[in-house]
Amino acid sequence: MNEFLEQCRSAIGTQYVIDESADMAGYLTDWRRRFTGKALAVLKPGSTDEVAALVRLCNTHRVPLVPQGGNTGLVLGSVPDESGKAVVLSLTRLNAIRATDLINNTMTVEAGCILQTVQEAASAADRLFPLSLAAEGSCTIGGNLATNAGGTAVLRYGNMRDLCLGLEVVTAQGEVWSGLRGLRKDNTGFDLRDLFIGAEGTLGIITAAVLTLFPQPKARLTALAAMNTPEDALRLLTLAQGYCGATLTGFELMSDFCLQLVATHYPQMKLPFAQSSPQYVLLELSDNESAEHAEALLEHLMSDALEQEVIHDAVVASSIAQSKALWQLREHIPLAQADEGKNIKHDVSVPISDIGAFISRTDALLADAFPGCRLVTFGHLGDGNLHYNVSPAAGEAGDALIACQADISRVVHDSVDHFGGSISAEHGLGAMKRDEIRRYKSPVEMRLMESIKSALDPLNLMNPGKVV
């Protein structure tokens, strides 16, 4: 492989070909620090043309490649396996914002742009790019597209697929498809854009994208409501959609145990209620009319919800600081669970109307099969996406729980399937769920996916071992 690496150095520069073990370490371990792979080298191209040149070299020498952005994924999709045969293709040097079109409400950015950088650039232009994730300070646009990221505002703005109008992609053969068209209507054949989005780098490498921007809201209001059951939360959702329509931007469900964990590990974060409740909903309105209009909508909503006994308490943030404090409760749930110890994560979706039934059924099944396990259930109720996580019994180490991970996940995933849901709502399949998905997708669907992979990447060099 010396000849291959020398040709890579000639293509992108010696300093951007990393093959020392110590220097590669950060690129080989997944975000949760539970798996470390091996690689022939880490390659850091600085342009689309350099990406294409490297892909052609990989074709010539039959070297597999693993595209990587911020490496914040949770399903082992952006790290290599343990064979040491692959190269990691880090796209972080492709970080330019190429163009902003305020009339078309679009921004053309490269794949290595940090999500937060794009948000800030949009804000500086008096526009909004609405994708919002816990990892937005380190995840990249390419990774967001490769996994069709969701986040907290899907209810109003949709997933990453909905926020992208066009792509630039390096194919598995090292050709460049330039589809950076900022068109909202283009009915001229197969939608290649949607094919590459969500493919986790297994069909080609996304190098740039045309993103959709929105007007900045005139006002944002945040409220936290307390209630008894997930079914009550669904009733509140129906009321909120009726009162608020498109101004309803976020609708997050959190169990009491979630917030107990936050209070335990982050005592400076105070729950603004004197008494605890079994369930909470954090909701946000983004109003393009005025703050007064948003306040009136929220006041009517909360008044009606209290009168109908859908909720029994609520607080409305009266300042930006209070709004951030409420959102921090939600955002610190994964951190608090990690501080509590090892845990098992499930990123699932079921039809919104079945969320209450799914939680009740799955809680009971796990309590029976794994007595004492504690359930950390939270997520994007407005779009049906739950983070249904499992922690060990109080006082127990997580090793025993992790040893049962396959059995626990089988219970959860079978229950998801029972309700016609998906075992991966927004994290993707990666290597972790590649084999598991075969239990839930039909043979016809799997054959179609495998046919697409074979047609576009016949040498199986693009992120092999992931998705299919």
Secondary structure in CASP SS format (residue, H / E / C, confidence):
PFRMAT SS
TARGET T0000
AUTHOR 0000-0000-0000
METHOD secondary structure of the structure
MODEL  1
M C 1.00
N H 1.00
E H 1.00
F H 1.00
L H 1.00
E H 1.00
Q H 1.00
C H 1.00
R H 1.00
S H 1.00
A H 1.00
I H 1.00
G C 1.00
T H 1.00
Q H 1.00
Y H 1.00
V E 1.00
I E 1.00
D C 1.00
E C 1.00
S H 1.00
A H 1.00
D H 1.00
M H 1.00
A H 1.00
G H 1.00
Y H 1.00
L H 1.00
T E 1.00
D C 1.00
W C 1.00
R C 1.00
R C 1.00
R C 1.00
F C 1.00
T E 1.00
G C 1.00
K C 1.00
A C 1.00
L C 1.00
A E 1.00
V E 1.00
L E 1.00
K C 1.00
P C 1.00
G C 1.00
S C 1.00
T H 1.00
D H 1.00
E H 1.00
V H 1.00
A H 1.00
A H 1.00
L H 1.00
V H 1.00
R H 1.00
L H 1.00
C H 1.00
N H 1.00
T H 1.00
H H 1.00
R C 1.00
V C 1.00
P C 1.00
L E 1.00
V E 1.00
P E 1.00
Q E 1.00
G C 1.00
G C 1.00
N C 1.00
T C 1.00
G C 1.00
L C 1.00
V C 1.00
L C 1.00
G C 1.00
S C 1.00
V C 1.00
P C 1.00
D C 1.00
E C 1.00
S C 1.00
G C 1.00
K C 1.00
A C 1.00
V E 1.00
V E 1.00
L E 1.00
S E 1.00
L C 1.00
T C 1.00
R C 1.00
L C 1.00
N C 1.00
A C 1.00
I E 1.00
R E 1.00
A E 1.00
T E 1.00
D E 1.00
L C 1.00
I C 1.00
N C 1.00
N C 1.00
T E 1.00
M E 1.00
T E 1.00
V E 1.00
E E 1.00
A C 1.00
G C 1.00
C C 1.00
I E 1.00
L H 1.00
Q H 1.00
T H 1.00
V H 1.00
Q H 1.00
E H 1.00
A H 1.00
A H 1.00
S H 1.00
A H 1.00
A C 1.00
D C 1.00
R E 1.00
L E 1.00
F C 1.00
P C 1.00
L C 1.00
S C 1.00
L C 1.00
A C 1.00
A C 1.00
E C 1.00
G C 1.00
S C 1.00
C C 1.00
T E 1.00
I H 1.00
G H 1.00
G H 1.00
N H 1.00
L H 1.00
A H 1.00
T C 1.00
N C 1.00
A C 1.00
G C 1.00
G C 1.00
T C 1.00
A C 1.00
V H 1.00
L H 1.00
R H 1.00
Y H 1.00
G C 1.00
N C 1.00
M H 1.00
R H 1.00
D H 1.00
L H 1.00
C E 1.00
L E 1.00
G E 1.00
L E 1.00
E E 1.00
V E 1.00
V E 1.00
T E 1.00
A C 1.00
Q C 1.00
G C 1.00
E C 1.00
V E 1.00
W E 1.00
S E 1.00
G E 1.00
L C 1.00
R C 1.00
G C 1.00
L C 1.00
R C 1.00
K C 1.00
D C 1.00
N C 1.00
T C 1.00
G C 1.00
F C 1.00
D C 1.00
L H 1.00
R H 1.00
D H 1.00
L H 1.00
F H 1.00
I C 1.00
G C 1.00
A C 1.00
E C 1.00
G C 1.00
T C 1.00
L C 1.00
G E 1.00
I E 1.00
I E 1.00
T E 1.00
A E 1.00
A E 1.00
V E 1.00
L E 1.00
T E 1.00
L C 1.00
F E 1.00
P E 1.00
Q C 1.00
P C 1.00
K C 1.00
A E 1.00
R E 1.00
L E 1.00
T E 1.00
A E 1.00
L E 1.00
A E 1.00
A E 1.00
M E 1.00
N C 1.00
T C 1.00
P H 1.00
E H 1.00
D H 1.00
A H 1.00
L H 1.00
R H 1.00
L H 1.00
L H 1.00
T H 1.00
L H 1.00
A H 1.00
Q H 1.00
G H 1.00
Y H 1.00
C H 1.00
G H 1.00
A H 1.00
T H 1.00
L E 1.00
T E 1.00
G E 1.00
F E 1.00
E E 1.00
L E 1.00
M E 1.00
S E 1.00
D H 1.00
F H 1.00
C H 1.00
L H 1.00
Q H 1.00
L H 1.00
V H 1.00
A H 1.00
T H 1.00
H H 1.00
Y C 1.00
P C 1.00
Q C 1.00
M C 1.00
K C 1.00
L C 1.00
P C 1.00
F C 1.00
A C 1.00
Q C 1.00
S C 1.00
S C 1.00
P C 1.00
Q E 1.00
Y E 1.00
V E 1.00
L E 1.00
L E 1.00
E E 1.00
L E 1.00
S E 1.00
D E 1.00
N C 1.00
E C 1.00
S C 1.00
A H 1.00
E H 1.00
H H 1.00
A H 1.00
E H 1.00
A H 1.00
L H 1.00
L H 1.00
E H 1.00
H H 1.00
L H 1.00
M H 1.00
S H 1.00
D H 1.00
A H 1.00
L H 1.00
E H 1.00
Q C 1.00
E C 1.00
V C 1.00
I C 1.00
H C 1.00
D E 1.00
A E 1.00
V E 1.00
V E 1.00
A C 1.00
S C 1.00
S C 1.00
I H 1.00
A H 1.00
Q H 1.00
S H 1.00
K H 1.00
A H 1.00
L H 1.00
W H 1.00
Q H 1.00
L H 1.00
R H 1.00
E H 1.00
H C 1.00
I H 1.00
P H 1.00
L H 1.00
A H 1.00
Q H 1.00
A H 1.00
D H 1.00
E H 1.00
G C 1.00
K C 1.00
N C 1.00
I E 1.00
K C 1.00
H C 1.00
D E 1.00
V E 1.00
S E 1.00
V C 1.00
P C 1.00
I H 1.00
S H 1.00
D H 1.00
I H 1.00
G H 1.00
A H 1.00
F H 1.00
I H 1.00
S H 1.00
R H 1.00
T H 1.00
D H 1.00
A H 1.00
L H 1.00
L H 1.00
A H 1.00
D H 1.00
A H 1.00
F C 1.00
P C 1.00
G C 1.00
C C 1.00
R E 1.00
L E 1.00
V E 1.00
T E 1.00
F E 1.00
G E 1.00
H E 1.00
L H 1.00
G H 1.00
D H 1.00
G C 1.00
N E 1.00
L E 1.00
H E 1.00
Y E 1.00
N E 1.00
V E 1.00
S E 1.00
P C 1.00
A C 1.00
A C 1.00
G C 1.00
E C 1.00
A C 1.00
G C 1.00
D H 1.00
A H 1.00
L H 1.00
I H 1.00
A H 1.00
C C 1.00
Q H 1.00
A H 1.00
D H 1.00
I H 1.00
S H 1.00
R H 1.00
V H 1.00
V H 1.00
H H 1.00
D H 1.00
S H 1.00
V H 1.00
D H 1.00
H H 1.00
F C 1.00
G C 1.00
G C 1.00
S E 1.00
I C 1.00
S C 1.00
A C 1.00
E C 1.00
H C 1.00
G C 1.00
L C 1.00
G C 1.00
A C 1.00
M C 1.00
K C 1.00
R C 1.00
D C 1.00
E H 1.00
I H 1.00
R H 1.00
R H 1.00
Y C 1.00
K C 1.00
S C 1.00
P H 1.00
V H 1.00
E H 1.00
M H 1.00
R H 1.00
L H 1.00
M H 1.00
E H 1.00
S H 1.00
I H 1.00
K H 1.00
S H 1.00
A H 1.00
L H 1.00
D C 1.00
P C 1.00
L C 1.00
N C 1.00
L C 1.00
M E 1.00
N C 1.00
P C 1.00
G C 1.00
K C 1.00
V C 1.00
V C 1.00
END
